[in-house]
Amino acid sequence: MPTGSTLSPATTTPGPRSALAAGAMVLALLATGCAAEDDGATDTPGDEDTVQVEAPEDETDVEDDAEAESQETNAEETETEETEADGASDVSVETVGESPHAFVTGQAPEGPAVDVSGELIIGPGGYMALAQDGQPQVLVFDEDTEFSFRDGAPSVTTPEHGTIEVGEEVEFSGVEHPLDDIDGIPSQRLGGADQQVLFVTGD
């Protein structure tokens, strides 16, 4: 080799095979990137694809509602029965004496006064009554009235009439009231009595 001459580095020109290999590598990288994007994608359904499922009603809630309705119905029925019972009778009486006996009350019913006369007797059920032309009429006296059932003939004593013994004729003023509309009267024991009871007043 001559002295003083400079050698230039050799320049290598890629051949056809190298170019094809490089292109294949680039295509492979691009394909790998697309596959990764596809794998990481998440499909989000649109509004039109959304399906609303209504949750089934809880059986416990259904039972509670049915029980509440039943209690409300029972309460209404009870209230109705109490109202009907209250309206059935606003008059009550008590029995004094063992046998014979009489009825007394502290709350005589309101109504027009009537005058009745007849014989004081021990009528149906062993109660004091007034014998008239028809059926005997059961008598109810004021709760302060005095009675005698054992000493001699049974009698009743009132401020207006004094003492009246069974068998005597008497005239009473009072208010009549239906027998079946009076609490405390054993109607089953008063068979044959007038259906109008006379509440003897002090008038």
C-alpha positions in Angstrom: 0.0 0.0 0.0 1.4 3.4 -1.0 2.4 5.8 1.8 0.3 8.9 2.3 -3.0 7.4 0.9 -6.2 7.5 3.1 -8.7 4.7 3.1 -12.4 5.7 3.3 -14.7 3.5 5.4 -16.7 1.2 3.3 -20.4 2.0 2.9 -22.8 -0.9 3.1 -26.0 -0.7 1.0 -28.7 -2.9 2.3 -29.9 -5.5 0.0 -33.4 -6.5 -0.9 -33.6 -9.2 1.8 -32.7 -6.7 4.6 -35.5 -4.3 3.4 -38.0 -7.1 3.4 -37.1 -8.2 6.9 -37.4 -4.7 8.3 -40.8 -4.3 6.7 -42.0 -7.5 8.2 -40.8 -6.4 11.6 -42.8 -3.2 11.4 -45.9 -5.0 10.3 -45.5 -7.4 13.2 -45.2 -4.5 15.7 -48.3 -2.8 14.3 -50.3 -6.0 14.5 -49.3 -6.6 18.1 -50.4 -3.0 19.1 -53.8 -3.4 17.5 -54.3 -6.7 19.3 -53.5 -5.1 22.6 -56.0 -2.3 22.0 -58.7 -4.8 21.1 -58.1 -6.9 24.3 -58.2 -3.9 26.6 -61.5 -2.5 25.1 -64.6 -2.7 27.3 -68.0 -2.8 25.7 -70.4 -0.4 27.4 -74.0 -1.1 26.5 -76.0 1.9 25.4 -79.1 3.2 27.0 -81.2 1.3 24.5 -79.5 -2.0 25.6 -80.2 -1.5 29.3 -82.8 -3.8 30.8 -84.5 -2.8 34.0 -85.5 -5.8 36.2 -88.1 -5.0 38.8 -87.3 -6.6 42.2 -89.9 -9.0 43.5 -92.0 -7.7 46.3 -90.9 -8.9 49.7 -93.3 -11.6 51.1 -92.8 -10.1 54.6 -94.1 -6.7 53.4 -97.1 -8.4 51.8 -97.9 -10.2 55.1 -97.5 -7.0 57.1 -99.9 -5.1 54.8 -102.5 -7.9 55.1 -102.2 -8.0 58.8 -102.5 -4.2 59.1 -105.7 -4.3 56.9 -107.1 -7.1 59.0 -106.5 -5.2 62.2 -108.1 -2.1 60.8 -111.1 -4.0 59.6 -111.5 -5.6 63.1 -111.2 -2.2 64.8 -113.9 -0.8 62.5 -116.2 -3.8 63.2 -115.6 -3.5 66.9 -116.4 0.2 66.9 -119.6 -0.5 64.9 -120.7 -3.2 67.3 -120.0 -0.9 70.3 -122.0 1.9 68.7 -124.9 -0.4 68.0 -124.7 -1.7 71.6 -124.7 1.8 73.0 -127.7 2.7 70.8 -129.6 -0.4 71.8 -130.6 0.9 75.2 -130.0 3.9 77.3 -132.1 2.8 80.2 -131.1 0.3 82.9 -132.7 -1.1 86.0 -131.7 -3.1 89.1 -133.5 -5.8 91.1 -134.1 -5.4 94.8 -135.4 -8.2 97.0 -135.0 -11.9 96.5 -138.6 -13.2 96.0 -140.8 -11.3 95.6 -138.8 -8.4 94.3 -139.1 -5.1 92.3 -137.2 -3.1 89.8 -135.6 0.3 90.6 -133.6 2.8 88.6 -131.9 6.2 89.0 -132.5 7.2 85.4 -136.1 7.1 84.3 -136.5 7.6 80.5 -137.9 10.8 79.1 -141.3 10.8 77.6 -144.9 11.9 78.0 -146.4 11.2 81.4 -149.3 8.8 81.6 -151.7 7.9 84.5 -152.6 4.3 85.0 -154.6 2.6 87.7 -155.1 -1.0 88.9 -154.3 -3.5 91.6 -150.7 -3.8 92.9 -149.7 -7.4 92.5 -146.7 -9.7 92.4 -146.7 -10.3 88.7 -144.6 -12.4 86.2 -141.2 -13.4 87.4 -142.1 -12.5 91.0 -141.8 -8.7 90.3 -144.2 -6.0 91.4 -146.7 -5.1 88.7 -150.0 -3.4 88.1 -153.0 -5.6 87.2 -155.3 -3.9 84.7 -157.9 -5.1 82.3 -155.2 -6.6 80.0 -151.7 -8.0 80.8 -150.0 -7.0 84.0 -147.7 -4.1 83.6 -144.3 -4.4 85.3 -143.4 -1.4 87.5 -140.0 0.4 88.0 -139.6 2.6 91.0 -137.1 5.3 91.9 -134.0 3.9 93.5 -134.9 5.7 96.8 -138.2 3.8 97.1 -138.7 1.6 100.2 -140.0 -1.9 100.0 -141.1 -4.6 102.4 -141.1 -8.1 101.2 -141.1 -10.2 104.4 -143.1 -8.5 107.1 -146.7 -9.3 106.3 -147.9 -8.5 102.8 -145.3 -7.2 100.4 -145.5 -3.4 100.1 -144.0 -0.4 98.5 -143.7 3.1 100.1 -143.4 6.3 98.1 -143.5 10.0 99.2 -146.6 10.6 97.0 -148.6 7.5 97.9 -147.4 6.4 101.3 -147.3 2.6 101.9 -149.2 0.5 99.4 -149.6 -3.2 100.0 -150.0 -5.9 97.4 -153.7 -6.4 96.7 -154.6 -2.7 97.0 -155.9 -0.5 94.3 -153.6 2.4 93.3 -153.1 5.0 90.6 -149.6 5.8 89.4 -148.2 8.5 87.1 -145.2 7.6 85.1 -143.4 7.1 81.7 -143.8 4.0 79.7 -140.8 2.4 77.9 -140.5 -0.8 75.8 -139.6 -3.9 77.9 -137.1 -5.1 75.4 -135.2 -1.8 75.4 -134.3 -1.9 79.1 -131.0 -3.3 80.4 -131.3 -5.3 83.5 -134.7 -6.8 82.9 -134.8 -10.6 82.4 -137.4 -10.5 79.7 -137.4 -14.3 79.5 -138.8 -14.4 83.0 -141.6 -12.0 82.3 -143.7 -14.0 80.0 -147.3 -12.7 79.8 -146.3 -9.2 80.9 -147.3 -6.0 79.1 -144.6 -5.0 76.6 -144.6 -1.5 78.0 -143.0 -1.1 81.4 -144.2 1.8 83.6 -141.5 3.9 85.3 -143.3 5.4 88.3 -142.5 9.1 88.8 -143.1 11.4 91.6 -145.5 13.7 89.7 
